[in-house]
Amino acid sequence: MGQKPQKPQTPQRSQRSRSSRGRRRLALLGAAVLAVTAGGALTAPASAAAAGDVDFPTHCVPPPIAGIPPIDGTTTGRITVNTTSPRVGDTVTVTYTVVKPAASNPTDIALPADIMTPTGKVTLGGAQTGSVTVAGPKKNPPVPGRGTFPSFSMTGTFTVTAPGAITLSPGDYTIHTSYILELDTPCTVTDPPAPVSETVTAADNPPANTRAITLSSASGAPGAAVTVSGSDFTPGATVTLAGRSGGTQTADRATVTADAQGNFSGPLTVNDRATSGVVAYEGAAWSPDKGAGPVAYVVLDDTPVPDGSQKLTTTVKAGTLSMTQAGDTVSLSAVDYGTGGASTGALHTVTVKDFRGGPAGWSLTGKVTDFTGPGATIPAGKLSWTPACATAPGSPSTCQAGSAGAVGSAGATLASAPDAARTGGEFTADARLSLDVPAFTPPGSYSGVLTLTLT
């Protein structure tokens, strides 16, 4: 018997078959963007591995739609920082580079550029424990069919809270793709923590100097004794009382001992006519970190009046050190959810008036709280500023702007004027503000309080 001829397929059925295959191909394309395979090759030769590169086993889970089981592969990671010698309170910027992902394109379909957005964690150990959230930009070169996924980098920050050696190890990472479908491929460290890739050694921040002195009198004839009273010195410390003329110590000198509460009271005989202020300090020499003052003191002119003459005197009254602000609310620019970045603005102008007279300078500092919002917090260390200051004409002092950098909860200097033989004047201080908002911070309004202190 002959074989029965097959009935030709109708054009309509052929069209449905092609359409069905196309849909399956489309679904596979979307799911396979980050399907994982073990042992993918680097985009650069393996011999080019940089110092700090570490290998660690990784368990990666492809999107369920790909129909591919989890794969255990090896990731090569590298951690770098902007400083390896921070101080407690400083903000450290961390970059986590996945040199060799444990993932490759398992299909023959080429993937376009700029579809991959990585996020991850860096593990802290040693003197400070915890993790740092890092994120990278949506940027990648095209990936050919069956090609390896490229290296990518993610950045984040953390605030140093303890002195000592802090280790940084690569942690889990996730690659999100936005091509046809929105898909995630999480890769976790199989045996955490991964090897240490970088170490920073943090120095302790000395506590704020709250030492202070007062004088029993603001003036006296040569040879008169003025009582110097102090507080917040080191209990039991030997404290030197000394005359100052601008930045130079005069011949007037005495010592006292602080009591168990760090207080003292003792006389300083002032003979040197050059003395224009009085300081007190611990240690062998004056140090602003362990001293207080200068407080203005005037040595009176006691030259005898010649016969037939009249001595005329007047008084210039000392004023105060004060500041005013041009406003108390700053609205920073908005940023986009998922992208984050710099939220910028300008500090309201602060006017400083120093009408005290005498040799003492001043310092204007600021510190900020965390920014709180709907279900999330932006750390205080994310706020940085670029200070500027100006001196009004005729002012004896000249103000100096503080350094650009993070403000944080530990604080930073906005502006200052140094000690000198004669100080005073009017000054204005400003700053450009920038808040580094992490990517995917929940939408909403976030606020923190910046407190300025003039001393």
Number of C-alpha atoms within 10 A of each C-alpha: 3 4 5 6 6 6 6 6 8 8 9 8 10 11 11 11 12 11 12 12 12 12 12 11 13 14 15 16 20 20 24 24 35 26 26 30 21 17 16 20 17 18 13 12 8 10 6 8 14 10 10 14 21 21 16 19 18 26 21 28 20 25 22 15 13 17 12 16 14 16 18 21 20 21 25 20 25 24 24 19 18 12 15 15 16 20 21 18 23 24 24 21 16 22 21 30 20 23 22 25 28 27 29 24 22 17 16 11 17 15 22 14 13 15 20 24 21 22 21 25 22 26 20 22 17 15 16 18 14 12 17 20 20 22 23 21 18 17 14 17 14 15 18 16 14 14 21 22 26 19 17 21 21 22 23 23 20 19 20 22 17 19 19 19 17 19 20 30 23 32 25 20 25 19 22 19 21 15 17 13 13 13 21 22 21 20 27 20 19 17 11 15 17 21 18 18 19 21 20 21 17 23 17 15 15 9 7 9 13 12 20 19 21 19 19 11 13 15 18 18 14 17 14 14 17 19 13 22 17 20 19 16 28 18 15 15 18 18 22 20 25 24 28 27 23 22 13 13 18 20 15 19 19 16 16 18 19 21 16 12 12 16 20 22 16 16 18 22 18 27 19 16 17 19 25 26 25 31 23 29 25 22 12 9 10 18 12 14 14 18 23 25 20 27 23 24 23 19 20 12 10 9 7 7 9 8 6 5 7 8 8 5 5 5 5 6 8 12 11 11 18 14 17 11 14 10 10 9 10 14 11 16 11 14 18 13 15 15 16 16 16 19 17 19 16 16 22 16 16 20 17 25 17 23 16 19 23 22 26 24 25 19 17 20 18 18 21 21 20 19 20 16 16 11 9 13 16 20 23 26 28 24 28 21 23 19 21 19 20 16 18 13 10 10 15 17 24 20 26 20 19 21 14 17 19 24 27 23 20 17 21 21 20 28 27 23 21 16 19 20 20 15 22 27 21 22 24 19 24 20 22 15 22 21 23 20 22 23 20 12 19 15 14 12 10 14 15 16 13 20 12 17 13 15 10
